[in-house]
Amino acid sequence: VDKTPKTWGGRIALIGHGWFMMIMLASYTANLASFLTTKSLTPSITNFLDVAQSAGSYKMAVPTGLSHEDFLRGEHEHHGYVFNYDTTSTWEESLALVKDDATVSASFMDEPNVLYYM
């Protein structure tokens, strides 16, 4: 049995239905791909304890000569936390390492500073 539309209205309706189904299928495929890849994009560091309890597996960047470096030393002395960190001369350099360098995972500072530099 031939199901080809015979009228112009039927042909236009079939073309419209075809485009609609193609858009729906493309949207579903994009949504499925997004859903399957977002778990790998979630940050593995959510708070300071994640870094502190990692035994140095995360690399940090902190400016030298500030209280943050002393804090990391004190946490090591008092609680035994091991930190793997690089020192920089400014906050800008620390955040640039976090943003650009794949080996540096984190830096920590006050929230207003982070919002300013990011």
C-alpha positions in Angstrom: 0.0 0.0 0.0 1.4 3.4 -1.0 1.4 5.9 1.9 2.9 8.8 0.0 0.8 12.0 0.5 -1.0 13.0 -2.6 -1.9 16.6 -1.7 0.4 19.6 -1.1 -1.0 20.0 2.4 -0.2 16.3 3.2 3.3 16.7 1.8 4.0 19.9 3.9 2.6 18.1 7.0 4.9 15.2 6.4 8.0 17.5 5.9 7.1 19.4 9.1 6.7 16.1 11.0 10.1 14.9 9.7 11.8 18.1 10.8 10.1 18.0 14.2 11.2 14.4 14.7 14.8 15.2 13.6 15.0 18.1 16.1 13.6 15.9 18.9 16.1 13.2 18.1 19.0 15.6 18.0 17.9 17.2 21.3 17.6 13.8 23.0 21.0 12.8 21.8 22.6 16.1 23.0 20.9 15.8 26.4 22.0 12.2 26.8 25.6 13.1 25.9 25.5 16.0 28.4 24.1 13.8 31.1 26.7 11.1 30.6 29.6 13.5 30.6 28.7 15.9 33.4 29.7 13.5 36.2 33.3 13.6 35.0 33.2 17.4 35.0 32.1 17.8 38.6 34.9 19.1 40.8 36.5 16.5 43.0 37.4 19.2 45.6 34.5 20.6 47.5 36.1 21.9 50.7 39.4 22.2 52.5 39.1 18.8 54.2 39.1 17.1 50.7 42.6 18.6 50.2 43.8 18.0 53.8 42.8 14.4 53.8 44.2 13.6 50.4 47.7 13.1 51.7 49.2 15.4 49.2 47.6 14.0 46.0 46.2 17.5 45.2 48.6 20.2 44.4 47.9 23.7 45.7 49.3 27.2 44.8 49.5 29.8 47.6 51.4 33.1 47.7 54.5 33.1 49.7 54.9 35.2 52.9 51.2 35.2 53.8 49.4 33.5 56.6 48.1 30.9 54.2 51.5 29.3 54.0 51.9 29.4 57.8 48.4 27.8 58.1 49.4 24.9 55.9 52.6 24.3 57.9 50.5 24.5 61.2 48.0 22.0 59.9 50.9 19.6 59.0 52.5 20.0 62.5 49.2 19.8 64.5 47.1 17.4 62.5 49.6 15.5 60.4 48.0 16.7 57.1 50.4 16.5 54.2 50.1 19.3 51.6 51.7 19.4 48.2 51.9 23.1 47.3 53.8 25.6 45.2 54.4 29.2 46.3 54.0 32.2 44.1 54.6 35.8 44.6 51.0 37.0 44.1 47.4 35.8 44.2 47.1 36.4 40.5 49.9 33.9 39.8 48.3 31.4 42.2 44.9 31.6 40.5 46.5 31.6 37.0 48.2 28.3 37.9 44.9 26.8 39.1 43.1 28.0 35.9 45.8 27.3 33.3 48.1 24.6 34.7 46.7 21.1 34.8 48.9 20.0 37.6 47.7 22.6 40.2 44.3 21.6 41.6 43.5 24.4 44.1 44.3 27.5 46.0 42.5 29.0 49.0 41.7 32.5 49.9 38.8 34.7 51.0 35.7 34.5 48.8 35.8 38.2 47.8 39.3 37.8 46.4 38.3 34.8 44.4 35.3 36.5 42.9 37.5 39.5 42.0 40.2 37.5 40.3 38.0 35.0 38.6 
